[in-house]
Amino acid sequence: MDKTKAAPRRLLQSRRFWSSIISIITLVIAATRPELEEHLDVLAPTITTICLTLVGGYVIEDRELAKNAGPNENEGNHESNAV
């Protein structure tokens, strides 16, 4: 499969991507609503922390799955774990 065609599909299926997009949309909505303006100093860091925690958890999960998958499924991964 052509890598240029696979990249957008992988991006749209990425949980990290969608978590970030939903967090950005939520931050924009919270910033534009006048009734939430007084709570924005609490909402913005909370939404950001939740997003970063989700994305970090997904990264850890993906690394564990890749480590347990074995060398056959990681052929496209050129990152080495050498010390």
TIRO-2110 file (N, C-alpha, C; in Angstrom, 1 decimal):
// TIRO-2110
0.8, -1.2, 0.0, N, 1, A
0.0, 0.0, 0.0, CA, 1, A
0.9, 1.2, 0.0, C, 1, A
0.5, 2.2, -0.7, N, 2, A
1.2, 3.5, -0.8, CA, 2, A
1.2, 4.2, 0.5, C, 2, A
2.3, 4.6, 1.0, N, 3, A
2.3, 5.3, 2.3, CA, 3, A
1.6, 6.6, 2.3, C, 3, A
1.6, 7.3, 1.2, N, 4, A
1.0, 8.6, 1.1, CA, 4, A
-0.5, 8.5, 1.3, C, 4, A
-1.1, 7.4, 0.8, N, 5, A
-2.5, 7.2, 1.0, CA, 5, A
-2.9, 6.6, 2.3, C, 5, A
-2.0, 5.9, 2.9, N, 6, A
-2.2, 5.2, 4.2, CA, 6, A
-2.1, 6.2, 5.4, C, 6, A
-1.3, 7.3, 5.2, N, 7, A
-1.1, 8.2, 6.3, CA, 7, A
-2.4, 9.0, 6.7, C, 7, A
-3.2, 9.5, 5.8, N, 8, A
-4.4, 10.2, 6.2, CA, 8, A
-5.4, 9.2, 6.9, C, 8, A
-5.5, 8.0, 6.4, N, 9, A
-6.4, 7.0, 7.0, CA, 9, A
-6.0, 6.7, 8.4, C, 9, A
-4.6, 6.5, 8.6, N, 10, A
-4.1, 6.2, 10.0, CA, 10, A
-4.4, 7.4, 10.9, C, 10, A
-4.3, 8.6, 10.4, N, 11, A
-4.5, 9.8, 11.2, CA, 11, A
-6.0, 9.9, 11.6, C, 11, A
-6.9, 9.6, 10.7, N, 12, A
-8.3, 9.7, 11.0, CA, 12, A
-8.8, 8.5, 12.0, C, 12, A
-8.0, 7.5, 12.1, N, 13, A
-8.3, 6.4, 13.0, CA, 13, A
-7.6, 6.5, 14.3, C, 13, A
-6.8, 7.5, 14.4, N, 14, A
-5.9, 7.7, 15.6, CA, 14, A
-6.7, 8.2, 16.8, C, 14, A
-6.7, 7.5, 17.9, N, 15, A
-7.3, 8.0, 19.1, CA, 15, A
-6.7, 9.2, 19.7, C, 15, A
-5.3, 9.3, 19.5, N, 16, A
-4.6, 10.5, 19.9, CA, 16, A
-5.1, 11.8, 19.2, C, 16, A
-5.3, 11.6, 17.9, N, 17, A
-5.7, 12.7, 17.0, CA, 17, A
-7.1, 13.2, 17.5, C, 17, A
-8.0, 12.3, 17.6, N, 18, A
-9.4, 12.6, 18.0, CA, 18, A
-9.5, 13.2, 19.4, C, 18, A
-8.7, 12.7, 20.3, N, 19, A
-8.7, 13.3, 21.6, CA, 19, A
-8.2, 14.7, 21.6, C, 19, A
-7.2, 15.0, 20.8, N, 20, A
-6.7, 16.4, 20.7, CA, 20, A
-7.7, 17.3, 20.0, C, 20, A
-8.4, 16.8, 19.0, N, 21, A
-9.4, 17.6, 18.2, CA, 21, A
-10.6, 17.9, 19.2, C, 21, A
-11.0, 16.9, 19.9, N, 22, A
-12.2, 17.2, 20.8, CA, 22, A
-11.8, 18.1, 21.9, C, 22, A
-10.6, 18.0, 22.4, N, 23, A
-10.1, 19.0, 23.4, CA, 23, A
-10.0, 20.4, 22.9, C, 23, A
-9.5, 20.5, 21.7, N, 24, A
-9.4, 21.9, 21.1, CA, 24, A
-10.8, 22.5, 20.9, C, 24, A
-11.7, 21.7, 20.4, N, 25, A
-13.1, 22.1, 20.2, CA, 25, A
-13.7, 22.5, 21.5, C, 25, A
-13.5, 21.7, 22.5, N, 26, A
-14.1, 22.0, 23.9, CA, 26, A
-13.5, 23.3, 24.4, C, 26, A
-12.2, 23.5, 24.3, N, 27, A
-11.6, 24.7, 24.7, CA, 27, A
-12.1, 26.0, 24.0, C, 27, A
-12.3, 25.8, 22.7, N, 28, A
-12.8, 27.0, 21.9, CA, 28, A
-14.3, 27.3, 22.4, C, 28, A
-15.1, 26.3, 22.5, N, 29, A
-16.5, 26.5, 23.0, CA, 29, A
-16.5, 27.1, 24.4, C, 29, A
-15.6, 26.6, 25.3, N, 30, A
-15.6, 27.2, 26.6, CA, 30, A
-15.1, 28.6, 26.6, C, 30, A
-14.2, 29.0, 25.7, N, 31, A
-13.6, 30.3, 25.6, CA, 31, A
-14.6, 31.3, 25.0, C, 31, A
-15.5, 30.8, 24.2, N, 32, A
-16.4, 31.7, 23.5, CA, 32, A
-17.8, 31.9, 24.2, C, 32, A
-18.1, 31.1, 25.2, N, 33, A
-19.3, 31.2, 25.9, CA, 33, A
-19.2, 32.2, 27.0, C, 33, A
-20.0, 33.2, 27.0, N, 34, A
-19.9, 34.3, 28.0, CA, 34, A
-20.2, 33.7, 29.4, C, 34, A
-21.1, 32.8, 29.5, N, 35, A
-21.5, 32.3, 30.9, CA, 35, A
-20.3, 31.4, 31.5, C, 35, A
-19.4, 31.0, 30.6, N, 36, A
-18.3, 30.2, 31.1, CA, 36, A
-17.0, 31.0, 31.3, C, 36, A
-17.1, 32.2, 31.0, N, 37, A
-15.9, 33.1, 31.0, CA, 37, A
-15.2, 33.2, 32.4, C, 37, A
-16.1, 33.2, 33.5, N, 38, A
-15.5, 33.3, 34.8, CA, 38, A
-14.9, 32.0, 35.3, C, 38, A
-15.2, 30.9, 34.6, N, 39, A
-14.7, 29.6, 35.0, CA, 39, A
-13.6, 29.1, 34.1, C, 39, A
-13.2, 30.0, 33.1, N, 40, A
-12.2, 29.5, 32.1, CA, 40, A
-10.9, 29.3, 32.8, C, 40, A
-10.5, 30.0, 33.8, N, 41, A
-9.2, 29.8, 34.5, CA, 41, A
-9.1, 28.4, 35.1, C, 41, A
-10.3, 27.7, 35.3, N, 42, A
-10.3, 26.3, 35.9, CA, 42, A
-10.5, 25.3, 34.7, C, 42, A
-11.4, 25.7, 33.8, N, 43, A
-11.7, 24.8, 32.7, CA, 43, A
-10.6, 24.5, 31.8, C, 43, A
-9.8, 25.5, 31.4, N, 44, A
-8.7, 25.4, 30.4, CA, 44, A
-7.7, 24.4, 30.9, C, 44, A
-7.1, 24.6, 32.1, N, 45, A
-6.1, 23.6, 32.5, CA, 45, A
-6.7, 22.2, 32.7, C, 45, A
-7.9, 22.1, 33.1, N, 46, A
-8.6, 20.8, 33.4, CA, 46, A
-8.7, 20.1, 32.1, C, 46, A
-9.2, 20.7, 31.0, N, 47, A
-9.4, 20.1, 29.7, CA, 47, A
-8.1, 19.7, 29.1, C, 47, A
-7.1, 20.6, 29.3, N, 48, A
-5.7, 20.3, 28.8, CA, 48, A
-5.1, 19.1, 29.5, C, 48, A
-5.3, 19.0, 30.8, N, 49, A
-4.7, 17.9, 31.6, CA, 49, A
-5.4, 16.6, 31.2, C, 49, A
-6.7, 16.6, 31.0, N, 50, A
-7.4, 15.4, 30.6, CA, 50, A
-6.9, 14.9, 29.2, C, 50, A
-6.8, 15.9, 28.3, N, 51, A
-6.3, 15.5, 26.9, CA, 51, A
-4.9, 14.9, 27.0, C, 51, A
-4.0, 15.6, 27.7, N, 52, A
-2.6, 15.1, 27.8, CA, 52, A
-2.5, 13.7, 28.5, C, 52, A
-3.4, 13.5, 29.5, N, 53, A
-3.4, 12.2, 30.2, CA, 53, A
-3.9, 11.1, 29.2, C, 53, A
-4.9, 11.4, 28.5, N, 54, A
-5.4, 10.4, 27.5, CA, 54, A
-4.4, 10.1, 26.4, C, 54, A
-3.8, 11.1, 25.8, N, 55, A
-2.8, 10.9, 24.8, CA, 55, A
-1.6, 10.2, 25.3, C, 55, A
-1.1, 10.6, 26.5, N, 56, A
0.0, 9.8, 27.2, CA, 56, A
-0.3, 8.4, 27.4, C, 56, A
-1.5, 8.1, 27.9, N, 57, A
-1.9, 6.7, 28.1, CA, 57, A
-2.0, 5.9, 26.8, C, 57, A
-2.5, 6.6, 25.7, N, 58, A
-2.5, 5.9, 24.4, CA, 58, A
-1.1, 5.6, 23.9, C, 58, A
-0.1, 6.5, 24.2, N, 59, A
1.3, 6.3, 23.7, CA, 59, A
1.8, 5.1, 24.5, C, 59, A
1.6, 5.1, 25.8, N, 60, A
2.1, 3.9, 26.6, CA, 60, A
1.5, 2.6, 26.1, C, 60, A
0.2, 2.6, 25.9, N, 61, A
-0.5, 1.4, 25.4, CA, 61, A
0.0, 1.0, 24.0, C, 61, A
0.2, 1.9, 23.1, N, 62, A
0.7, 1.6, 21.8, CA, 62, A
2.1, 1.0, 21.9, C, 62, A
3.0, 1.6, 22.7, N, 63, A
4.3, 1.0, 22.9, CA, 63, A
4.3, -0.4, 23.5, C, 63, A
3.5, -0.6, 24.4, N, 64, A
3.4, -2.0, 25.0, CA, 64, A
2.8, -3.0, 24.0, C, 64, A
1.9, -2.6, 23.2, N, 65, A
1.3, -3.5, 22.2, CA, 65, A
2.4, -3.7, 21.1, C, 65, A
3.2, -2.7, 20.7, N, 66, A
4.2, -2.9, 19.7, CA, 66, A
5.3, -3.8, 20.3, C, 66, A
5.6, -3.7, 21.6, N, 67, A
6.7, -4.5, 22.2, CA, 67, A
6.3, -5.9, 22.2, C, 67, A
5.0, -6.2, 22.6, N, 68, A
4.5, -7.5, 22.7, CA, 68, A
4.1, -8.2, 21.3, C, 68, A
4.0, -7.4, 20.3, N, 69, A
3.6, -7.9, 19.0, CA, 69, A
4.8, -8.7, 18.3, C, 69, A
6.0, -8.4, 18.6, N, 70, A
7.1, -9.2, 18.1, CA, 70, A
7.7, -8.4, 16.9, C, 70, A
8.8, -9.0, 16.3, N, 71, A
9.5, -8.3, 15.2, CA, 71, A
8.7, -8.3, 13.9, C, 71, A
7.9, -9.3, 13.6, N, 72, A
7.2, -9.4, 12.4, CA, 72, A
6.2, -8.2, 12.1, C, 72, A
5.5, -7.8, 13.1, N, 73, A
4.5, -6.7, 13.0, CA, 73, A
5.2, -5.3, 13.1, C, 73, A
6.4, -5.2, 13.5, N, 74, A
7.1, -4.0, 13.6, CA, 74, A
8.1, -3.7, 12.5, C, 74, A
7.9, -4.3, 11.3, N, 75, A
8.9, -4.2, 10.3, CA, 75, A
9.0, -2.7, 9.8, C, 75, A
7.9, -2.0, 9.8, N, 76, A
7.9, -0.6, 9.4, CA, 76, A
8.5, 0.4, 10.4, C, 76, A
8.7, -0.1, 11.6, N, 77, A
9.2, 0.7, 12.7, CA, 77, A
10.7, 0.7, 12.7, C, 77, A
11.4, 1.8, 12.4, N, 78, A
12.8, 1.8, 12.3, CA, 78, A
13.5, 2.3, 13.6, C, 78, A
12.7, 2.5, 14.6, N, 79, A
13.2, 3.0, 15.9, CA, 79, A
13.8, 1.8, 16.6, C, 79, A
15.0, 2.0, 17.1, N, 80, A
15.7, 0.9, 17.8, CA, 80, A
15.7, 1.1, 19.3, C, 80, A
15.7, 0.0, 20.0, N, 81, A
15.6, 0.1, 21.4, CA, 81, A
17.0, -0.2, 22.0, C, 81, A
18.1, 0.0, 21.2, N, 82, A
19.4, -0.3, 21.7, CA, 82, A
19.8, 0.7, 22.7, C, 82, A
20.6, 0.3, 23.7, N, 83, A
21.1, 1.2, 24.7, CA, 83, A
22.4, 1.7, 24.4, C, 83, A
END
